[in-house]
Amino acid sequence: MGSRDPKSFRSARWFVPDDMRTLSHRARIQQLGFGPKDFDGKPVIAILNTWSDLNPCHGHFKARVDDVKRGILQAGGFPVELPAMALGEVFMKPSTMLYRNLLAMQAEEQLRANPVDGVVLMGGCDKTVPGLLMAAFSMNIPAIFVPAGPMLSGNWRGERLGSGSDIWKFWAELRAGKADKAMQEGIESGIARSPGTCMTMGTASTMAAIAETLGMTLPGAASIPAVDAAHVRMAAAAGRRAVDLVWEDLKPSDILNTASFDNAIKVALAMGGSTNAVIHLVALAGRVGIRLAPERFDTFSAEIPFIVNVRPSGKYLMEDFHFAGGVGAVLKTLSDRLDLTTKTVSGVPLGDAIAPFQVYLPDVIRPLENPVEPAGALVVLKGNLAPDGAVIKRSAAEPRLLKHRGPAVVFRDYNDMTARIDDPALEVDENSVLVLQNAGPNGGPGMPEWGQLPIPMKLLEKGVRDMVRISDARMSGTSYGTCILHVAPESFVGGPIGLLRDGDIIELDVAARRLDVVLSAEEMAARRGTWKKPQQKYDRGYGWMYSQHVSQANLGCDFDFLTGNAPIPEPEIH
Ligand code: FES
């Protein structure tokens, strides 16, 4: 425990001065049923809880928050639960990505406006991880992250099912007439068996691993299954540690540096992580004043093999990964390629935090000399079609398509795509390149996960299961296929992808990191001259503010006024 004077706590400004306002604050804490002995001189620990009835991934948080509180009380802190926007990935439309920045703003301002000294962040479902971490990084008070943990493995008649991945596969088979309704009902009741996040290597699993690698969780926390008793123990331990973090005054700015983010990129590559990690890491780094270019992923792609054999790019599920050793074992495996001097919320360097970990199931977490694939899973592309970059998850694509040349079949937006994709008259074959426009940060808006365009019915019936697909959208981390995503600049703001027409020849060369359209600069300029900006969807409200301030994918889709680490004044206490 550190030796701070409790009068230096933030909360002391609300509770210590001998004035009328302080009297009122102290009276209202007593209104909650707590006497002065319960809170005087104690660190006040906020618990930002992203529970809601419409976020099934956080279903256990309603009870788990009591375990966090227990830990805080055991360590002599004063816990206060503050609700935060739940961002349930499945139900929120058009996309939780539209609301990641709103959660980040809400959570940051909750912390700033209230008498709190430290915070426990309870999140897990996709955008809640970056949203809460962005808030904590910007607020820069002692913070620790409690990942929701993956749900139990799915099962249908003895067959293990993975979140998202196996639904996409089943749906393709159903559309091709190779599955039936009975199977559909079995999958519906068997694929999500408990609270917890998607148990494949989707965005939630990837971002939890990133949080642990950045040093923001207790060691080993990222992969503990949501309903495991170990998750209860981890939650209480995080509560205890949060109190000590305040006494030690250990803040995110003391923990994070460029090396922490490089470590996180390497782990995302080794794990076959979600493409969404590229956007979120850029945004997270931006909150601590680090300009992280997506190309940084490519810097390490050659030296970091893909070693975590978990779906959608591998074979196993997150429970297997946890018992194989979890993120700590991955970090241990990569240790000579990481900076192990980076700090963690445990108060020890990363190297010490991972010392107890080892690999127990070497087919799940492979040794470097026997990887699933010899190079990292995520690749950043550039070219005249994506001057500011695009992303592909190489490990989730059919290898034969990684170098491809074919004619574009262009859909001007999502509705156009759904209206025509299965039309027997659509001029498309297996060599075509499906292009979806106006699905980016502004065009979606909110960059929905539409990037895994469906294979046209007539090709499904011929047995085609993968094609090259290009969009300015994102893709679920549980998806698969040769999907080029996050094309920047997006079509809605005049990016070259918005100039494409049916029949344009697209050239993809993943090894060369290129994505081009075979068009002269003169032709591109001529098309740009006649291009018309689509109608903006929102004229008022949050959607309007979002469209005014969101950045492009290569800049992390943060709001221009939220990025950076310029100080914001503490509130006056009057
Ligand atoms: Fe919540 Fe996948 S839907 S993590």
Residues whose N, C-alpha, C, O or C-beta is under 5 A from the ligand:
A	BS01	FES	C57 E89 V90 G124 C125 D126 T197 C198 A204
